[in-house]
């Protein structure tokens, strides 16, 4: 595999049902104990050294909710113990798991036990899987280039204890792998993950997972009339930008059930409308949408889901140079729509416009695009939520449900036609963005919708949550991998509702 891909396998999971025996506890470096909220005395009976640990938990100071201690066994096994939150929602559960695992990882354990004691039969599995997801995120090391790299031990094994029956952890382990792939790619420095290097990474994954791959280079895109994408690519010194098309077809599947589209701007200077210092500092992360689309394809493949998938990745830089596109340029997209450029830092919607046109020509049942598209979405939601927009209100509702169920929370914004009044141009069919900044996340979605046929169900995810310094849910600070679990929940757990949610409900204005 490519040196730009992570080589950190998810921990091996073993399971022992029933009350934890000395044999099940043997060899552990640390034990995580999760008790019910305001646990009754009976809940402690299944906890090793339960009476002593209970007294220690009750003695914690104000604001402390995680106990660090040791068992009274010969090995003095480390213990991290806490009561689950009263809020039983997925996000609260993942955030709780993240805080418990943060305490666990201070000891750099290699073999970890997870004991959910005293819970109702249907509550324990979700808590155990949340802790497993948190361990998978916290134990993963992002790229580092120090002369003396971290020597912290990898968590090699997670032993699930005390459950009534063994869990199928396959999906959790695949989600760990997929989220960490997004986090890794998003964290790579821009001189490492160049356009060419990113393409090589994708080709390596395609070969390994038996995806078909074609690369539409700039010559091919010129023949297709993809002037919006090419306008963004013009400022780059190297002419290696292009659109990657990946396909995965389970046996007997033809037309794509879903097209995953991702914005892959590997570095964004803002172009002619140059960004200031702080705004440009983390612009190597502007390719997070493409990483989410790619990792979602990986997860679908790993899980062998009966879903035919196309994945379209718009990969380029947005640089400053003598050939860079300029405000008031007029360019033509692949569907013939003419676009008047207003601000060169609104490049994501330009690159996605042509990518959406090409993706829709394959007649997918559903198009999902992911992009770190607008600062306005962050201003509206902070980095805790991401925004969703759709040409099917029922699909937006289903995405909101998927967000609650997965713990990757999203908020659905309005998509009324009168927003288009702010996108009128006197020189072209549409302006790229408004000269004002009000509601730019909504206007960007309205702009993108123009490039999706009315008969095609489409949703746009504006990834305000792509990175968060303080972490999000179970994921520590930095790139979050947000979007993969949302997409999987939509396609798998909400799958029965998708046919109705994606059905055309009327004639859209732009076809």
SULLIN-V463366 format. One record per pair of residues at least 12 apart in sequence whose C-alpha atoms are under 10 Angstrom apart, sorted by the first residue. I is the first residue (numbers start at 1). J is the second residue. Records with the same first field share a line. If there is no record, write none. Layout:
BEGIN
I = J ; J
END
This chain:
BEGIN
1 = 201 ; 204 ; 205 ; 207 ; 208
2 = 197 ; 200 ; 201 ; 202 ; 203 ; 204 ; 205
3 = 201
4 = 143 ; 184 ; 185 ; 188 ; 192 ; 193 ; 197 ; 198 ; 200 ; 201
5 = 143 ; 181 ; 184 ; 185 ; 188 ; 201 ; 202 ; 204 ; 205
6 = 140 ; 141 ; 142 ; 143 ; 177 ; 180 ; 181 ; 183 ; 184 ; 185
7 = 140 ; 141
8 = 139 ; 140 ; 141 ; 154 ; 155 ; 156 ; 177 ; 180
9 = 136 ; 140 ; 154 ; 155 ; 156 ; 173 ; 176 ; 177 ; 180
10 = 132 ; 133 ; 135 ; 136 ; 137 ; 139 ; 140 ; 154 ; 155 ; 156 ; 157 ; 158 ; 172 ; 173 ; 174 ; 175 ; 176 ; 177 ; 180
11 = 110 ; 111 ; 112 ; 132 ; 135 ; 136 ; 139 ; 154 ; 155 ; 156 ; 157 ; 158 ; 159 ; 173 ; 176
12 = 111 ; 155 ; 156 ; 157 ; 158 ; 159 ; 173
13 = 112 ; 113 ; 132 ; 156 ; 157 ; 158 ; 159 ; 160 ; 169 ; 170 ; 173
14 = 113 ; 157 ; 158 ; 159 ; 160 ; 161 ; 166 ; 167 ; 169
15 = 113 ; 114 ; 158 ; 159 ; 160 ; 161 ; 162 ; 163 ; 165 ; 166 ; 167
16 = 159 ; 160 ; 161 ; 162 ; 163 ; 164 ; 165 ; 166
17 = 160 ; 161 ; 162 ; 163 ; 164 ; 165 ; 166 ; 167
18 = 46 ; 161 ; 162 ; 163 ; 164 ; 165 ; 166
19 = 45 ; 46 ; 47 ; 48 ; 115 ; 117 ; 161 ; 162 ; 163 ; 164
20 = 46 ; 47 ; 48 ; 113 ; 115 ; 117 ; 160 ; 161 ; 162 ; 163
21 = 46 ; 48 ; 161 ; 162
22 = 48 ; 73
24 = 113 ; 159 ; 160 ; 161 ; 162
25 = 48 ; 73 ; 77 ; 112 ; 113 ; 159 ; 161
26 = 73 ; 74 ; 75 ; 77 ; 113
27 = 75 ; 77 ; 110 ; 111 ; 112 ; 113
28 = 75 ; 77 ; 78 ; 109 ; 110 ; 111 ; 112 ; 113 ; 157 ; 158 ; 159
29 = 75 ; 76 ; 77 ; 78 ; 79 ; 107 ; 108 ; 109 ; 110 ; 111 ; 112 ; 113 ; 155
30 = 69 ; 70 ; 71 ; 76 ; 77 ; 78 ; 79 ; 80 ; 104 ; 105 ; 107 ; 108 ; 109 ; 110 ; 111 ; 112 ; 113 ; 114 ; 158
31 = 48 ; 69 ; 70 ; 71 ; 77 ; 78 ; 79 ; 80 ; 81 ; 104 ; 109 ; 111 ; 112 ; 113 ; 114 ; 115 ; 158 ; 159 ; 160 ; 161
32 = 67 ; 68 ; 78 ; 79 ; 80 ; 81 ; 82 ; 97 ; 100 ; 101 ; 103 ; 104 ; 112 ; 113 ; 114 ; 115 ; 116 ; 128 ; 131 ; 160 ; 161
33 = 47 ; 48 ; 67 ; 79 ; 80 ; 81 ; 82 ; 83 ; 84 ; 100 ; 113 ; 114 ; 115 ; 116 ; 117 ; 128 ; 161
34 = 47 ; 66 ; 80 ; 81 ; 82 ; 83 ; 84 ; 96 ; 97 ; 100 ; 114 ; 115 ; 116 ; 117 ; 118 ; 119 ; 124 ; 127 ; 128 ; 131
35 = 47 ; 81 ; 82 ; 83 ; 84 ; 85 ; 115 ; 116 ; 117 ; 118 ; 119 ; 124 ; 127
36 = 82 ; 83 ; 84 ; 85 ; 86 ; 116 ; 117 ; 118 ; 119 ; 120 ; 123 ; 124
37 = 82 ; 83 ; 84 ; 85 ; 86 ; 87 ; 88 ; 119
38 = 83 ; 84 ; 85 ; 86
39 = 54 ; 82 ; 83 ; 84 ; 117 ; 118 ; 119
40 = 118
41 = 54 ; 118
42 = 117 ; 118
43 = 116 ; 117 ; 118 ; 119
44 = 117 ; 118
45 = 117 ; 118
46 = 115 ; 116 ; 117 ; 118 ; 162
47 = 115 ; 116 ; 117 ; 118 ; 162
48 = 71 ; 72 ; 73 ; 79 ; 115
49 = 70 ; 71 ; 72 ; 73
50 = 71
52 = 71 ; 72
53 = 67 ; 68 ; 69 ; 70 ; 71 ; 79 ; 81
54 = 67 ; 81
56 = 68 ; 69
57 = 69 ; 81 ; 82 ; 83
64 = 82
65 = 81 ; 82 ; 83 ; 84 ; 99 ; 100
66 = 80 ; 81 ; 82 ; 83 ; 96 ; 99 ; 100 ; 101 ; 103 ; 104
67 = 79 ; 80 ; 81 ; 82 ; 83 ; 100 ; 103
68 = 80 ; 81 ; 82 ; 100 ; 103 ; 104
69 = 81
78 = 104 ; 107 ; 109 ; 112
79 = 103 ; 104 ; 112 ; 113
80 = 100 ; 101 ; 102 ; 103 ; 104 ; 105 ; 114
81 = 100 ; 103 ; 104 ; 114 ; 115
82 = 96 ; 97 ; 99 ; 100
83 = 96 ; 100 ; 116 ; 117
84 = 96 ; 97 ; 100 ; 116 ; 119 ; 127
85 = 97
88 = 123 ; 126 ; 127
89 = 404 ; 405 ; 406 ; 407
90 = 126 ; 127 ; 130 ; 403 ; 404 ; 405 ; 406 ; 407 ; 408 ; 409 ; 473
91 = 130 ; 403 ; 404 ; 405 ; 406 ; 407 ; 408 ; 409 ; 472 ; 473 ; 474
92 = 407 ; 473 ; 474
93 = 126 ; 127 ; 129 ; 130 ; 131 ; 407 ; 473 ; 474
94 = 126 ; 127 ; 129 ; 130 ; 131 ; 132 ; 133 ; 134 ; 406 ; 407 ; 408 ; 472 ; 473 ; 474 ; 475
95 = 130 ; 131 ; 134 ; 407 ; 471 ; 472 ; 473 ; 474 ; 475 ; 476
96 = 127 ; 130 ; 131 ; 134 ; 473 ; 474
97 = 127 ; 128 ; 129 ; 130 ; 131 ; 132 ; 133 ; 134 ; 135 ; 473 ; 474 ; 475
98 = 130 ; 131 ; 132 ; 133 ; 134 ; 135 ; 137 ; 138 ; 471 ; 472 ; 473 ; 474 ; 475 ; 476
99 = 131 ; 134 ; 473 ; 474 ; 475 ; 476
100 = 131 ; 134 ; 135 ; 474
101 = 131 ; 132 ; 133 ; 134 ; 135 ; 136 ; 137 ; 138 ; 139 ; 474 ; 476
102 = 134 ; 135 ; 138 ; 139 ; 474 ; 475 ; 476
104 = 135 ; 138
105 = 135 ; 138 ; 139 ; 152 ; 153 ; 155
106 = 152
107 = 152 ; 153
108 = 139 ; 151 ; 152 ; 153 ; 154 ; 155
109 = 139 ; 152 ; 153 ; 154 ; 155 ; 156 ; 157
110 = 139 ; 152 ; 153 ; 154 ; 155 ; 156 ; 157 ; 158
111 = 154 ; 155 ; 156 ; 157 ; 158 ; 159
112 = 135 ; 155 ; 156 ; 157 ; 158 ; 159 ; 160
113 = 157 ; 158 ; 159 ; 160 ; 161
114 = 127 ; 128 ; 129 ; 131 ; 132 ; 158 ; 159 ; 160 ; 161 ; 162 ; 163
115 = 127 ; 128 ; 131 ; 159 ; 160 ; 161 ; 162 ; 163
116 = 128 ; 131 ; 160 ; 161 ; 162 ; 163
117 = 161 ; 162 ; 163
118 = 162 ; 163
119 = 163
120 = 164
121 = 163 ; 164 ; 165
122 = 164
124 = 162 ; 163 ; 164
125 = 160 ; 163 ; 164 ; 165 ; 166 ; 167 ; 168 ; 169
126 = 167
128 = 160 ; 161 ; 163 ; 167 ; 169
129 = 160 ; 167 ; 168 ; 169 ; 171 ; 172 ; 173
130 = 172 ; 473 ; 474
131 = 158 ; 160 ; 474
132 = 158 ; 159 ; 160 ; 169 ; 172 ; 173 ; 176 ; 474
133 = 172 ; 173 ; 174 ; 175 ; 176 ; 177 ; 179 ; 474 ; 475
134 = 176 ; 473 ; 474 ; 475 ; 476
135 = 155 ; 158 ; 176 ; 474 ; 475
136 = 155 ; 158 ; 172 ; 173 ; 175 ; 176 ; 177 ; 179 ; 180 ; 474 ; 475
137 = 175 ; 176 ; 177 ; 179 ; 180 ; 183 ; 474 ; 475 ; 476 ; 480 ; 481
138 = 155 ; 180 ; 474 ; 475 ; 476 ; 477
139 = 152 ; 153 ; 154 ; 155 ; 156 ; 476
140 = 154 ; 155 ; 176 ; 177 ; 180 ; 183 ; 184 ; 475 ; 476
141 = 154 ; 180 ; 183 ; 184
142 = 180 ; 181 ; 183 ; 184 ; 185 ; 186 ; 187 ; 188 ; 478 ; 479
143 = 183 ; 184 ; 185 ; 186 ; 187 ; 188 ; 189
144 = 187 ; 188 ; 189
145 = 189
170 = 302 ; 303
171 = 299 ; 300 ; 302 ; 303 ; 488
172 = 485
173 = 299
174 = 295 ; 296 ; 298 ; 299 ; 300 ; 301 ; 302 ; 303
175 = 295 ; 296 ; 298 ; 299 ; 300 ; 302 ; 303 ; 481 ; 484 ; 485 ; 488
176 = 299 ; 481 ; 484 ; 485
177 = 295 ; 298 ; 299 ; 302
178 = 291 ; 292 ; 294 ; 295 ; 296 ; 297 ; 298 ; 299 ; 300 ; 302 ; 481 ; 484 ; 485
179 = 291 ; 292 ; 295 ; 296 ; 299 ; 475 ; 479 ; 480 ; 481 ; 482 ; 483 ; 484 ; 485
180 = 295 ; 475 ; 479 ; 480 ; 481
181 = 291 ; 292 ; 294 ; 295 ; 296 ; 298 ; 481
182 = 287 ; 288 ; 289 ; 290 ; 291 ; 292 ; 293 ; 294 ; 295 ; 296 ; 466 ; 479 ; 480 ; 481 ; 482 ; 483 ; 484
183 = 285 ; 288 ; 291 ; 292 ; 466 ; 467 ; 475 ; 478 ; 479 ; 480 ; 481 ; 482
184 = 291 ; 479 ; 480 ; 481
185 = 198 ; 201 ; 266 ; 284 ; 285 ; 287 ; 288 ; 290 ; 291 ; 292 ; 479 ; 481
186 = 266 ; 282 ; 283 ; 284 ; 285 ; 286 ; 287 ; 288 ; 289 ; 290 ; 291 ; 292 ; 466 ; 467 ; 478 ; 479 ; 480 ; 481
187 = 282 ; 284 ; 285 ; 288 ; 467 ; 478 ; 479
188 = 266 ; 284 ; 285
189 = 266 ; 267 ; 282 ; 283 ; 284 ; 285
190 = 266 ; 267 ; 268 ; 282 ; 283 ; 284 ; 285 ; 317
191 = 266 ; 267 ; 284
193 = 266 ; 267 ; 284 ; 287
194 = 240 ; 241 ; 265 ; 266 ; 267 ; 284 ; 315 ; 316 ; 317
195 = 238 ; 239 ; 240 ; 241 ; 242 ; 264 ; 265 ; 266 ; 267 ; 315 ; 316 ; 317
196 = 238 ; 239 ; 240 ; 241 ; 242 ; 315 ; 316
198 = 264 ; 266 ; 315 ; 316
199 = 215 ; 240 ; 241 ; 242 ; 243 ; 244 ; 313 ; 315
202 = 244 ; 246 ; 291 ; 294 ; 313
203 = 215 ; 244 ; 246
205 = 294 ; 298
206 = 246 ; 247 ; 248 ; 294 ; 298
209 = 248 ; 297 ; 298 ; 301 ; 302
210 = 247 ; 248 ; 249 ; 301
211 = 245 ; 246 ; 247 ; 248 ; 249 ; 297 ; 298 ; 301 ; 309 ; 310 ; 311
212 = 245 ; 246 ; 247 ; 248 ; 249 ; 310
213 = 244 ; 245 ; 246 ; 247 ; 248 ; 310 ; 311 ; 312
214 = 243 ; 244 ; 245 ; 246 ; 247 ; 312
215 = 241 ; 242 ; 243 ; 244 ; 245 ; 246 ; 312 ; 313
216 = 241 ; 242 ; 243 ; 244 ; 245 ; 314
217 = 230 ; 239 ; 240 ; 241 ; 242 ; 243 ; 244
218 = 230 ; 233 ; 234 ; 239 ; 240 ; 241 ; 242 ; 243
219 = 239 ; 242
220 = 242 ; 243
221 = 242 ; 243 ; 334 ; 354
222 = 334
223 = 334
224 = 333 ; 334 ; 335 ; 354 ; 358
225 = 331 ; 332 ; 333 ; 334 ; 335 ; 336 ; 354
226 = 331 ; 332 ; 333 ; 334 ; 335 ; 336 ; 350 ; 351 ; 353 ; 354 ; 355 ; 357 ; 358
227 = 330 ; 331 ; 332 ; 333 ; 334 ; 335 ; 336 ; 337 ; 338 ; 339 ; 350 ; 351 ; 353 ; 354
228 = 325 ; 330 ; 331 ; 332 ; 333 ; 334 ; 337 ; 338 ; 339 ; 340 ; 341 ; 347 ; 348 ; 349 ; 350 ; 351 ; 352 ; 353 ; 354 ; 355 ; 432
229 = 241 ; 242 ; 243 ; 314 ; 315 ; 316 ; 331 ; 332 ; 333 ; 334 ; 347 ; 348 ; 349 ; 350 ; 351 ; 352 ; 353 ; 354 ; 355
230 = 242 ; 316 ; 325 ; 331 ; 332 ; 333 ; 350 ; 351 ; 354
231 = 318 ; 323 ; 324 ; 325 ; 326 ; 329 ; 330 ; 331 ; 332 ; 333 ; 341 ; 344 ; 347 ; 350 ; 351
232 = 265 ; 270 ; 271 ; 316 ; 317 ; 318 ; 319 ; 320 ; 323 ; 324 ; 325 ; 326 ; 344 ; 345 ; 346 ; 347 ; 348 ; 350 ; 351
233 = 265 ; 315 ; 316 ; 317 ; 318 ; 319 ; 323 ; 324 ; 325 ; 347 ; 351
234 = 271 ; 316 ; 317 ; 318 ; 319 ; 320 ; 321 ; 322 ; 323 ; 324 ; 325
235 = 271 ; 272 ; 316 ; 317 ; 318 ; 319 ; 320 ; 321 ; 322 ; 323 ; 324 ; 325
236 = 271 ; 316 ; 317 ; 318 ; 319 ; 320 ; 321 ; 322 ; 323 ; 324
237 = 317 ; 319 ; 320 ; 321 ; 322 ; 323 ; 324
238 = 316 ; 317
239 = 316
240 = 315 ; 316 ; 317
241 = 265 ; 314 ; 315 ; 316 ; 317
242 = 264 ; 313 ; 314 ; 315 ; 316 ; 351 ; 355
243 = 262 ; 263 ; 264 ; 312 ; 313 ; 314 ; 315 ; 316 ; 351 ; 352 ; 354 ; 355 ; 358
244 = 261 ; 262 ; 264 ; 311 ; 312 ; 313 ; 314 ; 315 ; 355
245 = 259 ; 260 ; 261 ; 310 ; 311 ; 312 ; 313 ; 314 ; 355 ; 358 ; 359
246 = 259 ; 260 ; 294 ; 297 ; 309 ; 310 ; 311 ; 312 ; 313
247 = 259 ; 297 ; 308 ; 309 ; 310 ; 311 ; 312
248 = 297 ; 298 ; 300 ; 301 ; 307 ; 308 ; 309 ; 310 ; 311
249 = 301 ; 305 ; 306 ; 307 ; 308 ; 309 ; 310
250 = 301 ; 304 ; 305 ; 306 ; 307 ; 308 ; 309
251 = 306 ; 307 ; 308
252 = 306 ; 308
253 = 306 ; 307 ; 308 ; 309
254 = 307 ; 308 ; 309
255 = 308 ; 309 ; 310 ; 362 ; 363 ; 364 ; 365
256 = 307 ; 308 ; 309 ; 310 ; 311 ; 359 ; 362 ; 363 ; 364 ; 365 ; 366 ; 367
257 = 306 ; 307 ; 308 ; 309 ; 310 ; 363 ; 364 ; 365 ; 366 ; 367 ; 491
258 = 307 ; 308 ; 309 ; 310 ; 311 ; 359 ; 363 ; 364 ; 365 ; 366 ; 367 ; 368 ; 457 ; 458 ; 491
259 = 293 ; 297 ; 308 ; 309 ; 310 ; 311 ; 312 ; 356 ; 359 ; 360 ; 362 ; 363 ; 364 ; 365 ; 366 ; 367 ; 368 ; 369 ; 458
260 = 289 ; 290 ; 292 ; 293 ; 294 ; 296 ; 297 ; 309 ; 310 ; 311 ; 312 ; 313 ; 356 ; 359 ; 364 ; 366 ; 367 ; 368 ; 369 ; 370 ; 487
261 = 289 ; 290 ; 291 ; 292 ; 293 ; 294 ; 310 ; 311 ; 312 ; 313 ; 314 ; 352 ; 355 ; 356 ; 359 ; 367 ; 368 ; 369 ; 370 ; 371 ; 460
262 = 287 ; 288 ; 289 ; 290 ; 291 ; 292 ; 293 ; 294 ; 311 ; 312 ; 313 ; 314 ; 315 ; 348 ; 351 ; 352 ; 355 ; 356 ; 368 ; 369 ; 370 ; 371 ; 372 ; 460 ; 461
263 = 286 ; 287 ; 288 ; 289 ; 290 ; 291 ; 292 ; 293 ; 312 ; 313 ; 314 ; 315 ; 316 ; 347 ; 348 ; 349 ; 350 ; 351 ; 352 ; 355 ; 369 ; 370 ; 371 ; 372 ; 373
264 = 284 ; 285 ; 286 ; 287 ; 288 ; 289 ; 290 ; 291 ; 292 ; 293 ; 312 ; 313 ; 314 ; 315 ; 316 ; 317 ; 348 ; 351 ; 352 ; 370 ; 371 ; 372
265 = 283 ; 284 ; 285 ; 286 ; 287 ; 288 ; 289 ; 290 ; 313 ; 314 ; 315 ; 316 ; 317 ; 318 ; 347 ; 348 ; 351 ; 371 ; 372
266 = 283 ; 284 ; 285 ; 286 ; 287 ; 288 ; 290 ; 314 ; 315 ; 316 ; 317 ; 318
267 = 280 ; 281 ; 282 ; 283 ; 284 ; 285 ; 286 ; 287 ; 315 ; 316 ; 317 ; 318 ; 319
268 = 280 ; 281 ; 282 ; 283 ; 284 ; 285 ; 286 ; 287 ; 316 ; 317 ; 318 ; 319 ; 320 ; 345 ; 347 ; 348
269 = 281 ; 283 ; 284 ; 317 ; 318 ; 319 ; 320 ; 344 ; 345
270 = 283 ; 317 ; 318 ; 319 ; 320 ; 343 ; 344 ; 345 ; 346 ; 347
271 = 317 ; 318 ; 319 ; 320 ; 321 ; 324 ; 325 ; 326 ; 343 ; 344 ; 345 ; 346 ; 347
272 = 318 ; 319 ; 320 ; 321 ; 322 ; 323 ; 324 ; 325 ; 326 ; 327 ; 343 ; 344 ; 345
273 = 320 ; 325 ; 326 ; 327 ; 342 ; 343 ; 344 ; 345 ; 346
274 = 318 ; 319 ; 320 ; 343 ; 344 ; 345
275 = 345
279 = 375
282 = 467
283 = 318
284 = 317
285 = 372 ; 466 ; 467 ; 479
286 = 317 ; 348 ; 371 ; 372 ; 373 ; 463 ; 466
287 = 313 ; 314 ; 315 ; 316 ; 317 ; 348 ; 370 ; 371 ; 372 ; 466
288 = 370 ; 371 ; 372 ; 463 ; 466 ; 467 ; 479 ; 480 ; 481 ; 482 ; 483
289 = 313 ; 314 ; 369 ; 370 ; 371 ; 372 ; 373 ; 461 ; 462 ; 463 ; 466 ; 481 ; 482 ; 483
290 = 311 ; 312 ; 313 ; 314 ; 315 ; 369 ; 370 ; 371 ; 372
291 = 313 ; 370 ; 371 ; 481 ; 483 ; 484
292 = 369 ; 370 ; 371 ; 463 ; 466 ; 481 ; 482 ; 483 ; 484 ; 485 ; 487
293 = 310 ; 311 ; 312 ; 313 ; 368 ; 369 ; 370 ; 371 ; 483 ; 484 ; 487
294 = 311 ; 312 ; 313 ; 484
295 = 481 ; 483 ; 484
296 = 309 ; 311 ; 483 ; 484 ; 485 ; 486 ; 487 ; 488
297 = 309 ; 310 ; 311 ; 484 ; 487 ; 488
298 = 484
299 = 484 ; 485 ; 488
300 = 487 ; 488 ; 491 ; 492
305 = 491 ; 492
306 = 492
307 = 491 ; 492
308 = 364 ; 365
309 = 364 ; 365 ; 366
310 = 359 ; 362 ; 364 ; 367
311 = 359 ; 367 ; 368 ; 369
312 = 352 ; 355 ; 356 ; 358 ; 359 ; 369
313 = 351 ; 352 ; 355 ; 369 ; 370
314 = 348 ; 351 ; 352 ; 353 ; 354 ; 355 ; 356
315 = 351 ; 352
316 = 348 ; 351
317 = 347
318 = 344 ; 345 ; 346 ; 347 ; 348
319 = 344 ; 345
320 = 344
324 = 344
325 = 341 ; 343 ; 344 ; 347
326 = 340 ; 341 ; 342 ; 343 ; 344
327 = 340 ; 341 ; 342 ; 343 ; 344 ; 345 ; 432
328 = 340 ; 341 ; 342 ; 343 ; 344 ; 427 ; 428 ; 431 ; 432
329 = 341 ; 342 ; 343 ; 344 ; 427 ; 428
330 = 342 ; 427 ; 428 ; 429 ; 430 ; 431 ; 432
331 = 350 ; 428
332 = 354 ; 428 ; 429
333 = 350 ; 351 ; 353 ; 354 ; 355 ; 357 ; 451
334 = 353 ; 354 ; 355 ; 356 ; 357 ; 358 ; 451
335 = 353 ; 354 ; 356 ; 357 ; 358 ; 450 ; 451 ; 452
336 = 429 ; 451
337 = 353 ; 354 ; 428 ; 429 ; 430 ; 450 ; 451
338 = 425 ; 427 ; 428 ; 429 ; 430 ; 431 ; 432
339 = 423 ; 425 ; 427 ; 428 ; 429 ; 430 ; 431 ; 432 ; 433 ; 447
340 = 423 ; 424 ; 425 ; 426 ; 427 ; 428 ; 429 ; 430 ; 431 ; 432 ; 433
341 = 425 ; 428 ; 430 ; 431 ; 432 ; 433 ; 434
342 = 431 ; 432 ; 433 ; 434 ; 435
343 = 431 ; 432 ; 433 ; 434 ; 435
344 = 432 ; 433
345 = 374
346 = 373 ; 374 ; 432 ; 433 ; 440 ; 444
347 = 373 ; 432
348 = 371 ; 372 ; 373 ; 374 ; 444
349 = 371 ; 373 ; 374 ; 432 ; 433 ; 444 ; 445 ; 447 ; 448
350 = 432 ; 444 ; 447 ; 448
352 = 369 ; 370 ; 371 ; 373 ; 448 ; 451
353 = 447 ; 448 ; 449 ; 450 ; 451 ; 452
354 = 448 ; 451
355 = 369 ; 451
356 = 368 ; 369 ; 448 ; 449 ; 450 ; 451 ; 452 ; 453 ; 458
357 = 448 ; 450 ; 451 ; 452 ; 453
358 = 451 ; 452
359 = 452
360 = 451 ; 452 ; 453 ; 455 ; 456 ; 457 ; 458
361 = 452 ; 453
363 = 453 ; 455 ; 456
364 = 456 ; 457 ; 458
365 = 455 ; 456 ; 457 ; 458 ; 498 ; 499 ; 502 ; 503
366 = 395 ; 456 ; 457 ; 458 ; 459 ; 498 ; 499 ; 502 ; 503
367 = 390 ; 452 ; 456 ; 457 ; 458 ; 459 ; 460 ; 502
368 = 390 ; 457 ; 458 ; 459 ; 460 ; 461 ; 487
369 = 388 ; 448 ; 458 ; 459 ; 460 ; 461 ; 462
370 = 388 ; 459 ; 460 ; 461 ; 462 ; 463 ; 483
371 = 460 ; 461 ; 462 ; 463 ; 464 ; 466 ; 483
372 = 386 ; 461 ; 462 ; 463 ; 464 ; 465 ; 466 ; 467
373 = 440 ; 441 ; 444 ; 445 ; 460 ; 461 ; 462 ; 463 ; 464
374 = 387 ; 439 ; 440 ; 441 ; 442 ; 444 ; 445 ; 462 ; 463 ; 464
375 = 437 ; 440 ; 441 ; 462 ; 463 ; 464
376 = 437 ; 438 ; 439 ; 440 ; 441 ; 442 ; 462 ; 464
377 = 411 ; 413 ; 439 ; 440 ; 441 ; 442 ; 462 ; 463 ; 464 ; 465
378 = 441 ; 462 ; 463 ; 464 ; 465
379 = 441 ; 464
380 = 411 ; 439 ; 441 ; 464
381 = 410 ; 411 ; 464 ; 465
382 = 464 ; 465 ; 468
383 = 463 ; 464 ; 465 ; 466 ; 467 ; 468 ; 469 ; 470 ; 471 ; 472
384 = 408 ; 409 ; 410 ; 464 ; 465 ; 466 ; 467 ; 468 ; 471 ; 472 ; 473
385 = 403 ; 407 ; 408 ; 409 ; 410 ; 411 ; 462 ; 463 ; 464 ; 465 ; 466 ; 472 ; 482
386 = 403 ; 408 ; 409 ; 410 ; 411 ; 412 ; 461 ; 462 ; 463 ; 464 ; 465 ; 466 ; 482 ; 483
387 = 400 ; 409 ; 410 ; 411 ; 412 ; 413 ; 441 ; 442 ; 460 ; 461 ; 462 ; 463 ; 464 ; 465
388 = 400 ; 409 ; 410 ; 411 ; 412 ; 413 ; 414 ; 441 ; 442 ; 445 ; 459 ; 460 ; 461 ; 462 ; 463
389 = 410 ; 411 ; 412 ; 413 ; 414 ; 415 ; 441 ; 442 ; 444 ; 445 ; 446 ; 449 ; 458 ; 459 ; 460 ; 461 ; 462
390 = 412 ; 413 ; 414 ; 415 ; 445 ; 446 ; 449 ; 457 ; 458 ; 459 ; 460 ; 461 ; 502
391 = 415 ; 416 ; 445 ; 446 ; 449 ; 452 ; 453 ; 454 ; 455 ; 456 ; 457 ; 458 ; 459 ; 460 ; 502 ; 504 ; 505 ; 508
392 = 415 ; 454 ; 456 ; 457 ; 458 ; 459 ; 500 ; 501 ; 502 ; 503 ; 504 ; 505 ; 506
393 = 412 ; 414 ; 415 ; 459 ; 501 ; 502 ; 505
394 = 497 ; 498 ; 500 ; 501 ; 502 ; 503 ; 505
395 = 412 ; 457 ; 458 ; 459 ; 490 ; 497 ; 498 ; 499 ; 500 ; 501 ; 502 ; 503
396 = 410 ; 411 ; 412 ; 413 ; 414 ; 458 ; 459 ; 460 ; 461 ; 501 ; 502
397 = 410 ; 411 ; 412 ; 501
398 = 489 ; 490 ; 494 ; 495 ; 497 ; 498 ; 501 ; 502
399 = 411 ; 412 ; 459 ; 461 ; 486 ; 487 ; 489 ; 490 ; 491 ; 494 ; 498 ; 501
400 = 412 ; 486 ; 490
401 = 486 ; 489 ; 490 ; 494
402 = 485 ; 486 ; 487 ; 488 ; 489 ; 490 ; 491 ; 492 ; 493 ; 494
403 = 483 ; 485 ; 486 ; 487 ; 489 ; 490
404 = 486 ; 489
405 = 485 ; 486 ; 489 ; 490 ; 493 ; 494
406 = 483 ; 484 ; 485 ; 486 ; 487 ; 488 ; 489 ; 490 ; 493
407 = 472 ; 473 ; 474 ; 482 ; 485 ; 486 ; 489
408 = 465 ; 472 ; 473 ; 481 ; 482 ; 483 ; 484 ; 485 ; 486 ; 487 ; 489
409 = 465 ; 473 ; 482 ; 483 ; 486
410 = 461 ; 462 ; 463 ; 464 ; 465 ; 483 ; 486
411 = 461 ; 462
412 = 461
413 = 441 ; 442 ; 445
414 = 442 ; 445 ; 446
415 = 442 ; 443 ; 445 ; 446 ; 449
416 = 442 ; 446
417 = 446 ; 508 ; 509 ; 510
418 = 446
419 = 439 ; 442 ; 443 ; 446 ; 447
420 = 434 ; 442 ; 443 ; 446 ; 447
421 = 434 ; 443
422 = 434 ; 435 ; 436 ; 438 ; 439 ; 440 ; 443
423 = 435 ; 443 ; 444 ; 446 ; 447
430 = 447 ; 450
431 = 447
432 = 444 ; 447 ; 448
433 = 446 ; 447
441 = 462
442 = 462
444 = 460 ; 462
445 = 459 ; 460 ; 461 ; 462
446 = 510
448 = 460
449 = 508 ; 509 ; 510 ; 511
450 = 508 ; 509 ; 510 ; 511
451 = 510 ; 511
452 = 508 ; 510 ; 511
453 = 507 ; 508 ; 509 ; 510 ; 511
454 = 504 ; 505 ; 506 ; 507 ; 508 ; 509 ; 510 ; 511
455 = 502 ; 503 ; 504 ; 505 ; 506 ; 507 ; 508 ; 511
456 = 502 ; 503 ; 504 ; 511
457 = 499 ; 501 ; 502 ; 503 ; 504
458 = 502
459 = 502
461 = 483 ; 487
462 = 483
463 = 481 ; 482 ; 483
464 = 482
465 = 479 ; 480 ; 481 ; 482 ; 483
466 = 478 ; 479 ; 480 ; 481 ; 482 ; 483
467 = 479 ; 480 ; 481 ; 482
468 = 480
END
